[in-house]
Amino acid sequence: MTTTRRDLLIGFALAPAFAGLPRAALAAYPERPIHLIVPFAPGGNADVVGRVVAEQISKAVGQPVVVDNRGGAGGSIGAEQVARATPDGYTLLVGSNGPLTVNPFVQARLGYDPLKDFAPIALTSYVPHAIVVNPGVPAKTIAELIALSKTQAVNIATSGIGSATHMTLERFKAATGATLTHVPYKSGGQLLPDLLSGAVQAAMTEFSIALPLHKSGKVRIIAVAAARRQTLAPEVPTFMESGVKDFTAASFIGIVAPAHTPSDVIAQLQKAIAQGLTHGPAPEKLRAMGSEIATPEEMTPEGFAKFIRADYERMRAAARLAGIVPK
């Protein structure tokens, strides 16, 4: 086939028109599977929520969403991989406190900027933190635990130095004057055997981790750091009801993309997540785990970005209280 001068002229004339067409008119998104990076090992809260969200996105966009666990360095390894990925909507991150708001104040050589290198899509859910005690501890309320800590040594576990629950513990100590000895573990799950045996007297952990043991009577949740009581344990008061003014804390989960991902792609993914977590079995599945579903505003890119910035500043203050120096 011979290309004539007339064909070339027509092509040049049409080029500006094609250049002005929306991305969707030139190439439909998505055309291939999407990879959702979970920056932690399988089985944790981020992994479970990520898989629920992946299913909702897949249903909405008609392509598989492959969940890929890339754990290490408190979530930083997986987060850096996504930050450096091509911003085309095919590589996403299950973002949480660690990689997005805690690690900047714990790790000196972070390979990404959580406020600049990601495009927030939607906050999905959060699990409030809670103080839980071994049944042998006489304190049944926050006030009693604070008083006990001032008369005898009381140790309290978290999922590690610089973890979200450690930051919450430091905020709690600063707000109440409680003299609690911090005992760091590598994860929320690892502290449970020592809490059950009484080797540690208390723990600051996720409500979802403590709930089954609380229900079975093996431990006792004395307060939850949420704005309101939890329907799965309505007998447990909030920190605010217990006298700790304006105190809330949670481990959050949301979905982010690399910075500069096209806005129409972000909008499509946001819609899929919001619809999937508003209707059907997915939100009930998360609530049954002890999670709270994000508000409609928090499920928007703007709302999630605002949420991240606020938690980032809370973690900055908490790291200062804890005397944490990035290493």
Residue, then its C-alpha position, 0 to 999 in steps of 0.5 A: m500500500t502506497t502512502t500518498r502526499r494527500d494521506l500524509l496531509i490528512g494524517f497531520a491535520l487529524a493529529p491535533a484532534f486525536a491528541g485532544l481526545p480523552r485517554a479513555a477514547l484512545a485506550a480503555y483502562p484497564e486493558r490488563p490485570i492490575h497489581l495491588i501491592v500489600p507491603f506486609a506478609p499475608g494474613g494481617n489486617a492490611d492483607v485481609v482488607g486489601r484482598v476484599v478491596a481487590e475483589q471489589i475493584s475487579k468486579a467493577v473494572g472487569q479485570p483481575v486484580v492480583v494481590d502481591n505481598r511485598g513485606g519488609a522494613g515496616g511496609s517501606i519496601g513495597a511502598e517504594q516499589v509502588a512509588r517508583a512504578t509507572p503511573d498508569g493505574y496498573t500498580l497500586l498500594v495498600g497504604s497504611n499507617g506504617p508506610l504512609t505516616v509512621n516510617p518517615f519519623v522512624q526510618a532515616r533513609l526512606g526511599y520515597d516521600p509519602l506526601k509527594d510520591f503517591a496519589p490517594i484514591a480512597l480510604t477504605s477502613y480503619v481499626p481503632h486501637a484498644i487497651v487490653v489487659n490480662p484478667g489478673v490485672p486488677a484495673k478494670t477501667i482506664a482510670e484504675l490502670i493509670a492509678l495502678s501504674k503510679t503505685q507499681a510497675v505495669n508493662i504494656a506491649t505494642s507491635g514494635i518500636g515506631s509502630a502505629t500502636h507504639m505511637t498511640l501508647e506514647r500519646f496516651k502516656a503524655a495525655t494521662g501521665a500514666t507510667l507504663t513500661h513499653v515492651p515492643y514486639k514484632s507484631g500484634g499477633q506475637l504479643l498475644p501469647d505473653l499477654l495471655s500468660g501474664a508475662v506482659q500485663a497489658a497491650m495497646t493493640e488493634f481492636s480486631i486482634a483483641l476482640p476474639l480473646h475479649k469475647s472468650g474472657k481470656v483478656r479484657i478490653i478496658a477502652v477503645a480509642a474510637a469516637r463511639r463504642q463498637t457494636l461488636a463490644p458495646e460494653v467497652p467504653t471509649f477513651m473519651e468516655s474514660g476521661v481522655k479528652d479527644f483521644t482517638a487512634a486507629s490503624f487505617i487502610g487505604i488505596v494509593a497509586p503512584a503520583h501523576t497517575p491520570s485523574d480519570v484512572i483515579a476516578q474510575l478506581q475510586k468509584a469502584i472502591a466506594q461502590g464496593l464498600t457501600h453495598g453488598p457483602a464487603p462492608e459487612k465482612l470488614r465490620a465483622m472483623g472489627s473494622e470501621i468503614a470510611t466515610p463517603e468523604e474519606m473515600t474520595p482522593e481529597g478526603f483521603a489526602k486530608f486524612i493522611r496529612a492529619d495522621y502524618e502530623r499526629m505521628r510526628a508529634a508522637a515520635r517526638l514524645a517517644g524520643i524516636v530518632p530515625k535510624 
